[in-house]
Amino acid sequence: MGNLQKRLKTRYGPWAVVTGASSGIGREMALRLAQSELNLVLVARRQTILKQMAQDLSDRYGIEVRLVIQDLSVETSMEILAAQTHDLDVGLLVAAAGFGTSGAFLNSQLEQEMEMLNVNCRSLLGLTWHFSQRFAKQRRGGIVLMSSIVGFQGTPFAAHYAATKAYVQTLAEALYVELAPIGVDVIASAPGPTNSGFSDRAGMKMGKALSAGEVAEGTLKALGRKSTVLPGFLSKLLTYSLVPLPRWARVRIMGGVMKSMTKQ
C-alpha cells in the first residue's frame, strides 16, 4: 500500500460514502478508496451497475460494500441515506453526484434545470450538513465537493450549470476554514472538461479532456492539504490563463468556449 492509500485509510477510514458512484468521477473515487481498503457506501440510481461494482471491489480488495439505490433529485434522499448509514463509522463523504446542461438558457427545460439544482446543490447541501455534524462529533473526517472551472465566473451557454458549481465552490471554501479547527478536511475539486459521461448528458463535444481517473487521483492527493484543487494540467491552464482578466472578459471568453463545445 502506497503513502496516499495509507493516509486515506488512517485519516478517513473505516467507511466512505460516495455519491454518483456508478460512473465517471464517482466511480473512479470509489475504486481508489477501495484500493486504500476503505469500506464503501455506494450511492447511485443504477442498481445493476452498483451490484457488479460492489462484487468486484469486495472480491478484489476484501472490503465491505453497502449499496444505496437512490435518486438524489428526490427531496427525501438525504434522510434515506442518513438512515442507511447511521450504524457505520463513516469518515469520508465524496459528493460526486451531479449533472449538467448546456446550450442557450432560453431553450432550456425548466423541469430539467430544477432537477439539476436539486442534485447539484440541494442534496449536496443536505449531505454536507449531515456528515459535518457527524464528523464534528468525531473530531475527524473529510468532505469532497465537486466544483468546476466554469464555477469561477458566469459561463454563457452553461449559465445555470455554472451557477450550481459556483454555489458548491463557495460553500467548500468557507467550510474548509470553519471545519479545519475540529479536524474535518473539506476540498472543492474544480476540474476542466472531463471524459466522464457528463458531456453526453450535457450535450457537449469534448476535445482535449481529462480522464475521470486523473480527477479522482488529483483530488484525493490534495484532500487535507488545500481548499481547492484544479486536477490535471488542462484545468490549471484554463483557469490561470483567465486570472489576469477582468471578470466581464472571463465571462465572454468562457461563453465562447462553451458555445463552441455545445452540440448544435
C-alpha positions in Angstrom: 0.0 0.0 0.0 1.4 3.4 -1.0 1.6 6.5 1.1 -1.6 8.0 -0.3 -3.5 4.8 0.4 -2.2 4.6 3.9 -3.1 8.3 4.6 -6.6 7.9 3.3 -7.2 4.7 5.3 -5.7 6.2 8.5 -7.3 9.6 8.3 -10.7 8.9 6.8 -11.5 5.2 7.4 -13.0 2.8 8.0 -16.1 3.8 5.9 -16.5 6.3 3.0 -19.8 7.4 1.3 -19.5 8.1 -2.4 -22.5 9.5 -4.4 -22.6 9.3 -8.1 -20.7 6.1 -7.7 -21.9 4.2 -10.8 -19.9 6.2 -13.4 -17.3 8.9 -14.1 -15.5 10.6 -11.3 -17.6 9.0 -8.6 -16.7 5.5 -9.8 -13.0 6.4 -10.0 -13.1 7.8 -6.5 -14.7 4.6 -5.2 -12.0 2.5 -7.0 -9.2 4.4 -5.4 -10.8 4.3 -1.9 -11.3 0.6 -2.3 -7.6 0.3 -3.1 -6.9 2.1 0.1 -9.0 -0.6 1.9 -11.8 1.8 3.0 -15.3 0.1 3.2 -17.7 1.8 0.8 -21.3 3.1 0.8 -22.0 3.4 -3.0 -24.9 5.7 -3.9 -26.5 6.0 -7.4 -29.6 5.2 -9.3 -28.4 2.3 -11.4 -28.8 -0.9 -9.3 -27.3 -3.4 -11.8 -24.1 -1.4 -12.2 -23.7 -0.8 -8.5 -24.2 -4.5 -7.7 -21.5 -5.5 -10.1 -19.2 -2.8 -8.7 -19.8 -4.0 -5.2 -19.0 -7.6 -6.1 -15.8 -6.6 -8.0 -14.5 -4.3 -5.3 -15.2 -6.7 -2.4 -13.7 -9.6 -4.2 -10.6 -7.7 -5.2 -9.9 -5.7 -2.1 -11.7 -7.6 0.7 -13.7 -4.6 1.7 -17.4 -4.3 2.8 -19.7 -2.5 0.4 -23.2 -1.3 1.1 -25.5 -0.1 -1.7 -28.0 2.8 -1.5 -30.0 2.9 -4.7 -31.3 6.5 -4.7 -32.1 9.3 -7.0 -30.6 12.4 -5.3 -33.0 14.8 -7.1 -35.8 13.4 -4.8 -36.3 15.6 -1.7 -36.2 12.7 0.8 -33.0 11.2 -0.5 -30.8 12.8 2.2 -32.9 11.4 5.1 -32.8 7.9 3.4 -29.0 8.0 3.0 -28.6 9.2 6.6 -30.8 6.4 7.9 -28.9 3.7 5.9 -25.5 4.8 7.2 -26.3 5.7 10.8 -24.8 2.5 12.1 -21.5 2.9 10.2 -18.3 4.6 11.3 -18.1 7.0 8.3 -15.0 9.2 8.0 -15.3 10.5 4.4 -18.0 11.9 2.2 -17.4 12.2 -1.6 -20.3 14.1 -3.1 -19.6 13.2 -6.8 -23.2 13.0 -7.9 -24.2 15.7 -10.4 -25.0 16.5 -14.0 -25.0 19.5 -16.3 -26.9 21.1 -19.1 -25.6 23.3 -21.9 -27.0 25.5 -24.6 -29.0 28.7 -24.7 -30.9 29.4 -21.4 -34.0 30.3 -23.4 -34.0 26.8 -24.9 -33.7 25.0 -21.6 -36.4 22.9 -20.0 -37.3 24.2 -16.5 -38.1 20.8 -15.1 -34.6 19.5 -16.0 -32.9 22.6 -14.6 -34.8 22.2 -11.3 -33.7 18.6 -11.2 -30.1 19.7 -11.7 -30.5 22.3 -8.9 -31.8 19.5 -6.6 -28.9 17.1 -7.4 -26.0 19.6 -7.6 -27.0 21.9 -4.7 -29.9 20.8 -2.6 -28.9 17.2 -1.9 -25.2 18.2 -1.7 -26.1 20.7 1.0 -28.1 18.2 2.9 -25.4 15.5 2.9 -22.7 18.0 3.7 -24.7 19.3 6.7 -25.5 15.8 7.9 -21.9 14.4 7.7 -20.4 17.6 9.0 -22.5 17.1 12.2 -21.2 13.5 12.5 -17.6 14.4 11.7 -17.6 17.3 14.2 -18.6 14.8 17.0 -15.8 12.5 15.9 -13.4 15.5 15.5 -12.2 14.0 12.3 -13.4 13.4 8.7 -13.2 14.6 5.1 -15.6 16.1 2.6 -15.0 16.2 -1.1 -17.3 18.5 -3.1 -17.2 18.6 -6.9 -16.9 22.1 -8.3 -15.8 23.1 -11.8 -13.7 25.7 -13.6 -16.9 27.1 -15.0 -18.0 28.0 -11.5 -15.3 30.8 -11.1 -17.3 33.1 -13.3 -20.6 33.3 -15.2 -20.5 30.9 -18.2 -22.9 31.7 -21.1 -24.4 28.6 -22.7 -24.0 26.7 -19.4 -25.5 29.5 -17.3 -27.3 27.5 -14.7 -24.8 24.7 -14.5 -22.0 27.2 -13.8 -24.2 28.8 -11.2 -24.7 25.5 -9.4 -20.9 25.0 -9.4 -20.3 28.5 -8.1 -22.5 27.5 -5.2 -20.5 24.4 -4.5 -17.2 26.2 -4.8 -18.1 29.0 -2.3 -19.6 26.5 0.2 -16.5 24.4 0.1 -14.1 27.3 0.5 -16.0 28.6 3.6 -16.4 25.1 5.2 -12.6 24.5 4.7 -12.0 27.3 7.1 -14.9 26.6 9.5 -14.3 22.9 10.0 -10.5 22.8 10.0 -10.1 23.6 13.7 -12.2 20.5 14.6 -10.2 18.1 12.4 -12.5 18.0 9.4 -10.9 18.4 5.9 -13.0 20.0 3.1 -11.9 20.3 -0.5 -13.5 21.7 -3.7 -12.4 19.8 -6.8 -12.6 22.1 -9.8 -11.7 20.1 -12.9 -11.9 21.4 -16.5 -13.5 19.3 -19.3 -13.6 15.7 -18.2 -14.5 12.5 -20.1 -16.9 11.2 -17.5 -20.3 10.7 -19.3 -21.1 14.2 -18.3 -20.6 15.6 -21.8 -23.2 13.2 -23.3 -25.9 14.3 -20.8 -25.0 18.0 -21.1 -25.0 17.8 -25.0 -21.4 18.8 -25.4 -18.5 17.9 -27.7 -15.3 17.3 -25.8 -11.9 17.9 -27.4 -8.9 17.7 -25.1 -10.3 16.4 -21.8 -9.2 15.0 -18.5 -9.9 11.4 -17.6 -12.1 10.8 -14.6 -9.2 8.9 -13.1 -6.9 11.9 -13.3 -9.5 14.0 -11.5 -10.1 11.4 -8.7 -6.4 10.8 -8.1 -5.5 14.6 -8.1 -8.4 15.3 -5.7 -7.7 12.6 -3.2 -4.0 13.6 -3.1 -4.9 17.2 -2.3 -7.6 16.4 0.3 -6.4 17.7 3.7 -3.8 19.9 2.1 -5.7 22.7 0.3 -9.2 24.2 0.0 -9.4 23.9 -3.8 -7.7 21.6 -6.3 -7.6 22.1 -10.1 -6.9 18.5 -11.1 -4.7 18.0 -14.2 -2.7 20.4 -16.4 -5.7 21.4 -18.5 -7.7 22.6 -15.6 -4.8 24.8 -14.3 -4.1 26.2 -17.8 -7.7 27.2 -18.5 -8.1 28.8 -15.0 -4.8 30.6 -14.6 -4.8 32.0 -18.1 -8.1 33.8 -17.2 -7.0 35.1 -13.8 -5.4 38.4 -15.0 -8.5 39.4 -17.0 -11.4 41.4 -15.6 -14.5 39.3 -14.7 -16.6 40.6 -17.6 -13.9 39.4 -20.0 -13.6 36.0 -18.4 -17.4 35.6 -18.8 -17.3 36.4 -22.5 -14.3 34.1 -23.1 -15.9 31.2 -21.3 -19.1 31.8 -23.2 -17.2 31.5 -26.5 -15.5 28.3 -25.3 -18.8 26.8 -24.2 -20.7 27.8 -27.3 -18.1 26.1 -29.5 -18.4 22.9 -27.4 -22.2 22.8 -27.4 -23.7 20.3 -29.8 -26.0 22.2 -32.2 
